[in-house]
Amino acid sequence: MNRPQNSLLERRREILSLPVDERASSLLEDPQSAELVRTIPGPDLYLTVIGAETDLAVRLLAHASVPQFQIFLDLDGWSHGRLDLERWCAWLEQASRATPRLLLQWLKTSDEETVVFLLAGILRIYKLDPSCPEDCWPPERPTSTLDGRYYFEAKPGATEAAFHAVLRALSDLRSQRSATYEALLEQVIWMIPNETEEAAYQNRASRLAACGFPELDESLEVWAADREAHPDRRRALLEKIPRDDATPIRLPARRTPAWAGRAFPALSEAAGAVDRDVQDRVFDELTHIGSRYAVASLTHLGDPETHSAGLQTALSHLNLGLQVLEAEGERQCLSAILRTLSVLEITRAGLGAIYQRCRRARDLLERGWLARVYQARQRLDPELLIPLEGLLRPHPTLSAEGEDDRPFRVHSDLLWIDSVLETIMAMGLFLETHVGAGAEEIPEISAFRETCRNPSEMDLRWSTVILTSLARQVRGEETRPLPFTADEWHDVVPPLLDGGTPPSPSRKWEEIIEQSGLDPARDLLATKMLEELGDEQTPQFDPRFVRSLLLVRG
């Protein structure tokens, strides 16, 4: 007896909630595995197949429908808008191993342009017919034939296994529909390549769009949240939430779905406090938005990492949007936001908060001190430059020195990037106001660079320039980045440190930091100073290099 449809869908839900590498065995162990496999959306089944061991993948392919198999080819068989013959050959070989039915049905039912264009990439077809030009006749070298009229050989780039898999499918087609077989081969012989490829690509785009992977222009709209960068736009979203919906529903923590993991605390809390229907709606919307992020990334859609990164970006922006709206709302709880607003509205609220920071970064670069001061951007410390460049990308990411780039995920990410931007602004104000930095090189640095023997000595950072200026000021001198001499070096450390264990910046240094308007940069500058001076028990002057803290010359 067949399992009721609701039970089948519930089993599908359970399997899709498993890690990708565990799905194949669960599917194949089910008493109705063939029926269950065909209920899984093509993209999800694709990720399951490529995440499985080879033998399990082949068994899954044996149960796949032709539309599912076509989605596999659409996702993995094209690179940069062109058909990737190597990838298609690999899928044809595996399909032939799985079951002869799959390739035969694909030849019968797939769109004409795709089938013709693929066959033209794999087969060179000759026709033994007096009415045809002689260059269409088969050559004297050995070729394959199914009927003594059409002759075949593999084209360069096509694998032997794929070539023979196609011939077997054509043989089956000829035995069942000889007229269709001949018409198909004639189309391949007389194909107009550019027109056929374009039509095949458009057909592929239509199928992918139906599965939630729209074309690039539409997918890029998922990043279009400039309007949400204004706080008023987010306040308008919050007004949609009824005031009587501000109390969270207390449900057992076990109801939190697996996709709302601990890395996304706001989403985990909100999803655990709504009913199953809302959870399902949120996940469906998330997967569609994740697919758009995947297309917009311009990476290969056949790569599972592309899909994973797209979904992670969607989850990150949704979690961030929930926290931003919660912080800016009045008594709005997370579950109320998730129940009332669409996933797209919430993710755009998160993106809008990111774009606020992007605008500040662009203002600094285009109209701020980074545009006015000589080598301003190049001399930013990596701790500042890397996050700044992450904000300036077309698709902004949270970037930090020594860490992999990732999407903005939590509200504290925004606070951290705020501190980076405030540090850059404070350092620029100090350099322009106290050091006189401008369109020309700072005089002391010009003089110092003339004495440099090693090119690495000329790779200066603004923290070095500022700390040198502060060290001069702590010593009661003019606030200038005048390099210290060997004789001065031994007197530099005591005024900067308190002498404790471990050492810390001196009170005098702290006071000057505050008086100079460098309070936002305090942590960065203190860290830079302590990295070298903190461990220096008996400072030794070395004229061969420039310390990261203080400019030193002989």
C-alpha positions in Angstrom: 0.0 0.0 0.0 1.3 3.5 -0.9 2.1 5.8 2.0 -0.3 8.7 2.4 1.0 11.9 0.7 1.1 13.8 4.0 3.3 11.1 5.5 5.6 11.2 2.5 6.0 14.9 2.7 6.7 14.7 6.5 9.4 12.1 5.7 10.9 14.4 3.1 11.0 17.2 5.6 12.9 15.0 8.0 15.4 14.0 5.4 16.0 17.5 4.1 16.8 18.6 7.7 19.7 16.1 7.9 23.2 17.0 6.9 23.8 16.6 3.2 26.1 13.7 3.5 23.5 11.7 5.5 20.5 12.2 3.2 21.4 9.6 0.5 21.4 6.6 2.8 18.2 7.7 4.5 16.5 8.1 1.2 17.6 4.8 -0.1 16.7 2.9 3.1 13.0 4.2 2.9 10.5 1.5 1.8 9.2 3.9 -0.9 12.6 5.4 -1.8 11.8 5.9 -5.5 8.6 7.8 -4.8 10.2 9.8 -2.0 13.2 10.8 -4.2 10.8 12.2 -6.8 9.1 14.5 -4.2 12.4 16.3 -3.5 13.0 19.6 -5.3 15.6 19.4 -8.0 18.2 21.7 -6.4 17.9 19.8 -3.0 18.3 16.4 -4.7 21.3 17.8 -6.7 23.1 18.7 -3.4 22.1 15.3 -2.0 23.5 13.5 -5.0 26.9 15.3 -5.2 27.3 15.1 -1.4 26.9 11.3 -1.5 29.4 8.5 -2.1 29.5 7.5 -5.8 27.6 4.2 -5.4 24.8 5.9 -3.4 24.7 8.8 -5.9 24.2 6.4 -8.8 21.4 4.6 -7.0 19.7 8.0 -6.4 20.0 8.9 -10.0 18.2 5.6 -10.9 15.2 7.0 -9.1 15.4 10.6 -10.3 12.8 12.0 -12.7 13.8 13.6 -16.0 13.0 17.2 -14.7 15.2 16.5 -11.7 18.0 15.3 -13.9 17.6 18.3 -16.1 18.1 20.6 -13.1 21.3 18.7 -12.3 22.6 19.6 -15.8 21.3 23.2 -15.6 23.1 23.8 -12.3 26.4 22.0 -13.0 26.6 21.9 -16.8 27.2 25.6 -17.6 30.1 27.8 -16.7 30.1 31.6 -17.3 27.1 31.3 -19.6 28.6 28.6 -21.8 27.9 24.8 -21.9 30.6 23.0 -20.0 31.1 19.8 -22.0 33.3 18.1 -19.4 30.7 18.4 -16.8 27.9 17.3 -19.1 29.9 14.2 -20.0 30.4 13.3 -16.4 26.6 13.5 -15.7 25.8 11.5 -18.9 28.2 8.7 -17.8 26.6 8.5 -14.3 23.1 8.6 -15.7 24.0 5.7 -18.1 25.4 3.7 -15.1 22.2 4.4 -13.1 19.6 3.3 -15.7 19.3 3.4 -19.5 15.8 4.9 -19.0 17.0 8.2 -17.8 19.0 9.3 -20.9 16.4 7.9 -23.3 13.6 9.9 -21.5 15.8 13.0 -21.5 16.3 12.8 -25.2 12.5 12.4 -25.7 11.3 15.1 -23.3 14.0 17.8 -22.8 13.9 21.0 -24.8 15.0 20.6 -28.4 17.7 23.2 -28.4 19.5 21.8 -25.4 19.5 18.3 -26.7 20.7 19.3 -30.1 23.4 21.6 -28.8 24.7 19.0 -26.4 24.7 16.2 -29.1 26.6 18.5 -31.4 29.2 19.0 -28.7 29.7 15.2 -28.3 29.0 13.7 -31.7 30.4 14.4 -35.2 27.7 13.0 -37.4 28.2 11.9 -41.0 25.4 10.9 -43.4 25.9 8.4 -46.3 23.4 9.9 -48.8 24.1 10.8 -52.5 22.0 14.0 -52.0 24.4 15.3 -49.4 27.7 17.1 -50.1 30.7 14.8 -50.0 32.1 16.4 -46.9 29.1 15.1 -45.1 29.9 11.5 -46.0 31.7 9.2 -43.5 35.5 9.1 -43.7 37.5 6.0 -44.5 38.6 5.7 -40.9 36.4 3.5 -38.6 33.2 5.2 -37.3 30.1 3.9 -35.5 26.7 3.5 -37.1 23.3 2.4 -35.9 21.6 2.1 -39.3 24.2 2.2 -42.1 23.1 5.7 -42.9 24.2 7.9 -40.1 27.8 7.5 -38.8 29.2 8.8 -35.6 32.5 9.6 -33.9 33.4 11.4 -30.7 34.3 15.1 -30.9 37.5 16.4 -29.2 36.6 17.0 -25.5 33.9 14.3 -25.3 34.8 11.3 -23.3 34.5 7.8 -24.7 32.1 6.8 -21.9 29.8 9.7 -22.6 30.0 9.1 -26.4 28.9 5.4 -26.0 26.2 6.4 -23.4 24.7 8.7 -26.0 24.9 6.1 -28.7 23.0 3.6 -26.5 20.3 6.2 -25.8 20.1 7.0 -29.6 19.8 3.3 -30.4 16.9 3.0 -27.9 15.3 6.1 -29.4 15.6 4.7 -32.9 14.0 1.4 -31.9 11.0 3.2 -30.4 10.7 6.3 -32.5 12.7 6.1 -35.7 11.2 9.3 -37.2 12.2 11.2 -34.0 15.6 9.7 -34.2 16.2 10.8 -37.8 14.8 14.3 -37.2 17.0 14.8 -34.2 20.2 13.8 -36.1 19.2 16.1 -39.0 18.9 19.0 -36.6 22.3 18.3 -35.2 23.9 18.2 -38.7 22.3 21.5 -39.8 22.4 23.3 -36.5 23.2 27.0 -36.4 25.6 27.0 -33.3 25.1 30.5 -31.9 21.3 30.6 -32.2 20.9 27.1 -30.8 23.3 27.8 -27.8 21.5 31.1 -27.0 18.1 29.3 -27.1 19.4 26.5 -24.9 20.8 29.0 -22.4 17.5 30.9 -22.2 15.6 27.6 -21.7 18.0 26.8 -18.9 17.5 30.2 -17.3 13.7 29.7 -17.4 14.0 26.4 -15.6 16.4 27.7 -13.0 14.1 30.7 -12.4 11.2 28.4 -11.7 13.4 26.6 -9.1 14.2 29.9 -7.4 17.4 30.8 -9.2 16.5 33.9 -11.2 18.8 35.5 -13.8 21.6 37.7 -12.6 19.9 41.1 -12.9 17.0 40.0 -10.8 19.2 38.1 -8.3 21.3 41.2 -7.7 18.1 43.0 -6.4 18.5 41.0 -3.2 21.5 43.3 -2.4 19.5 46.4 -3.3 18.6 47.8 0.1 19.8 51.4 -0.2 16.4 52.7 0.9 16.6 50.6 4.1 19.9 52.4 4.9 17.7 55.2 6.3 16.4 54.5 9.9 13.0 55.9 8.9 12.5 53.0 6.5 13.1 50.5 9.3 10.7 52.4 11.6 8.1 52.0 8.9 8.6 48.2 9.0 8.2 48.2 12.7 4.9 50.0 12.5 3.5 46.9 10.6 3.8 44.9 13.8 0.6 45.0 15.9 1.1 46.3 19.4 -0.7 43.4 21.0 1.8 41.0 19.3 4.7 42.2 21.4 4.7 39.2 23.9 6.7 36.2 22.8 5.1 32.8 22.7 6.9 30.4 25.1 7.5 27.1 23.4 9.9 24.3 24.2 13.4 24.9 22.9 13.3 21.6 21.0 10.9 23.2 18.5 13.7 25.4 17.2 14.5 24.2 13.7 17.9 22.9 12.8 18.6 25.6 10.2 18.3 28.3 12.9 21.5 27.2 14.6 23.4 28.7 17.6 25.4 30.9 15.2 22.2 32.9 14.7 21.0 33.6 18.2 18.1 36.0 17.3 16.8 33.8 14.6 17.1 30.7 16.8 15.1 32.5 19.5 12.5 33.8 17.1 12.1 30.6 15.2 11.7 28.6 18.4 8.8 30.7 19.5 6.6 30.5 16.4 4.4 27.6 15.1 5.4 25.1 12.4 3.6 27.0 9.6 5.6 30.1 10.2 8.8 28.1 10.4 8.0 26.5 7.1 7.2 29.8 5.5 10.4 31.4 6.8 12.5 28.5 5.5 10.9 28.5 2.1 11.6 32.3 1.8 15.1 31.8 3.1 16.0 29.2 0.5 14.8 31.4 -2.3 16.7 34.4 -1.0 19.8 32.1 -0.5 19.5 31.0 -4.1 19.5 34.7 -5.2 22.6 35.3 -3.2 24.2 32.2 -4.9 23.4 33.5 -8.4 24.6 37.1 -7.5 27.9 35.7 -6.2 28.9 34.9 -9.9 30.4 31.6 -8.7 29.7 28.2 -10.3 26.1 27.1 -9.4 27.3 23.4 -9.5 29.6 24.0 -6.6 27.9 23.1 -3.3 29.9 25.8 -1.6 28.0 28.3 -3.7 24.7 27.1 -2.4 26.0 26.9 1.2 27.5 30.4 1.0 24.2 31.8 -0.4 22.1 30.2 2.4 24.6 31.3 5.1 24.4 34.9 3.7 20.6 34.8 3.8 20.6 33.4 7.4 23.2 36.0 8.5 21.3 38.9 7.1 18.0 37.6 8.5 19.6 37.2 12.0 21.1 40.7 11.8 17.8 42.2 10.6 16.0 40.7 13.5 18.5 42.2 16.0 18.5 45.6 14.3 14.7 45.8 14.3 14.6 44.6 17.9 17.1 47.3 18.9 15.3 50.1 17.1 11.8 49.0 18.0 9.7 49.7 21.1 8.8 46.5 22.9 8.9 44.5 19.6 9.9 40.9 20.3 11.8 38.8 17.9 9.1 36.3 17.3 6.6 39.0 16.6 8.9 40.5 13.9 9.4 37.0 12.3 5.6 36.3 12.3 4.6 39.7 10.8 7.3 40.6 8.3 8.6 38.7 5.3 12.1 37.3 5.3 13.0 39.7 2.5 11.9 42.7 4.6 13.9 41.6 7.6 17.0 40.8 5.6 16.8 44.2 3.9 16.6 45.9 7.3 19.8 44.2 8.2 21.4 45.1 4.9 20.2 48.7 5.3 22.1 48.9 8.6 25.2 47.6 6.8 24.8 50.1 4.0 24.7 52.9 6.6 28.3 51.9 7.5 29.2 51.5 3.8 28.2 55.1 3.1 30.3 56.3 6.0 33.2 54.3 4.6 32.7 55.8 1.1 32.5 59.3 2.5 35.8 58.8 4.2 37.4 57.6 1.0 35.9 60.1 -1.4 35.4 63.2 0.7 37.1 62.6 4.0 40.8 62.7 5.1 41.5 59.5 3.1 41.0 61.6 0.0 43.0 64.6 1.2 46.1 63.1 2.8 49.1 61.8 0.9 49.1 57.9 0.9 46.3 58.0 3.4 44.7 54.7 2.4 48.0 52.8 1.8 49.3 53.7 5.3 46.2 52.5 7.2 47.0 49.7 9.6 45.7 46.3 8.4 43.4 46.2 11.4 41.6 49.2 9.8 42.3 48.8 6.1 40.9 45.2 5.8 37.5 46.0 7.4 37.3 49.2 5.4 37.9 47.4 2.1 35.3 44.8 3.1 32.7 47.6 3.4 33.7 49.0 0.0 33.0 45.8 -1.9 29.9 45.6 -4.1 28.6 43.0 -1.7 30.0 44.1 1.7 31.4 41.5 4.0 32.8 41.6 7.6 36.6 41.4 7.0 39.2 41.2 9.7 43.0 40.5 9.6 43.8 36.8 9.9 40.1 35.7 9.5 38.0 34.5 6.6 35.6 37.0 5.3 31.9 36.4 6.2 28.6 38.1 6.0 27.6 40.5 8.8 25.7 38.3 11.2 25.0 40.0 14.6 24.5 43.5 15.9 27.9 43.4 17.6 29.4 43.1 14.1 27.9 46.6 13.4 29.3 48.0 16.6 32.7 46.6 15.8 32.7 48.2 12.4 31.5 51.5 14.0 34.6 51.4 16.2 36.8 50.8 13.2 35.3 53.8 11.3 35.5 56.0 14.4 39.2 55.0 14.9 40.0 55.9 11.3 38.2 59.3 11.6 40.0 60.1 14.9 43.4 59.2 13.5 42.7 61.4 10.4 41.6 64.3 12.5 44.8 64.0 14.6 47.1 63.8 11.5 45.5 66.8 9.8 45.2 68.9 12.9 48.3 68.1 14.9 50.8 66.8 12.4 49.7 68.9 9.4 49.2 65.9 7.1 47.9 66.9 3.6 48.4 66.4 -0.1 52.2 66.5 0.3 54.4 64.1 2.3 55.0 65.0 6.0 58.4 66.7 6.1 59.8 64.5 8.9 58.8 61.4 6.9 60.4 62.7 3.7 63.7 63.3 5.5 63.5 59.9 7.2 62.8 58.0 3.9 66.0 59.5 2.4 68.0 57.7 5.1 66.2 54.3 4.6 68.5 51.5 3.4 65.9 48.7 3.3 62.7 49.2 1.2 60.7 47.6 4.1 61.6 50.5 6.3 59.6 52.8 4.0 56.4 50.8 4.6 55.0 53.1 7.2 51.7 52.8 9.0 49.7 55.7 10.5 49.9 54.2 14.0 53.7 54.5 13.7 53.5 58.1 12.8 51.0 58.9 15.5 52.8 57.0 18.2 56.0 58.7 17.4 54.3 62.1 17.6 52.7 61.1 20.9 56.0 59.9 22.3 57.5 63.3 21.5 54.6 65.0 23.3 54.8 62.7 26.3 58.5 63.8 26.6 57.3 67.4 26.6 58.3 68.1 23.0 56.4 69.3 20.0 53.8 66.9 18.6 55.7 65.9 15.5 56.7 62.5 14.1 60.4 63.2 14.4 62.4 60.0 14.4 64.3 59.1 17.5 68.0 58.8 17.4 70.1 56.0 19.1 70.9 58.3 22.0 67.2 59.2 22.5 66.0 55.6 22.2 66.9 54.6 25.8 64.9 57.4 27.2 61.7 56.6 25.1 60.3 53.7 27.1 59.9 55.0 30.7 57.5 57.9 29.8 55.3 55.7 27.8 54.8 52.8 30.2 53.7 52.6 33.9 56.4 50.1 34.7 54.0 47.5 36.1 53.9 43.7 35.2 52.5 43.3 32.7 53.2 46.9 31.6 50.4 49.2 30.5 50.4 52.7 29.0 51.4 55.5 31.4 48.9 57.9 32.8 50.6 60.7 31.0 50.1 58.9 27.7 46.5 58.2 28.5 45.9 61.9 29.2 47.5 63.0 25.9 45.4 60.4 24.0 42.3 62.0 25.4 43.4 65.6 24.9 44.4 64.8 21.3 40.9 63.5 20.4 42.3 60.0 19.9 40.1 58.2 22.4 38.4 56.0 19.7 41.9 54.9 18.6 43.1 54.3 22.1 42.9 50.4 22.0 44.6 50.1 18.6 47.4 52.5 19.6 48.0 50.9 23.0 48.1 47.4 21.5 50.6 48.6 18.9 52.8 50.2 21.5 52.7 47.3 24.0 53.4 44.7 21.3 57.0 45.9 21.2 57.7 48.1 24.2 55.9 45.9 26.6 58.4 43.1 26.3 61.5 45.3 25.9 63.4 45.0 29.2 66.7 46.3 27.9 66.1 48.2 24.7 68.8 47.7 22.1 69.1 50.2 19.3 69.3 48.5 15.9 69.8 50.9 13.0 68.9 48.2 10.4 65.2 48.4 10.8 62.3 50.7 11.8 60.3 49.5 14.8 56.5 49.3 14.3 56.1 51.8 17.1 58.7 54.5 16.8 60.7 55.7 13.8 64.4 55.3 14.6 67.4 56.5 12.7 71.1 56.4 13.3 
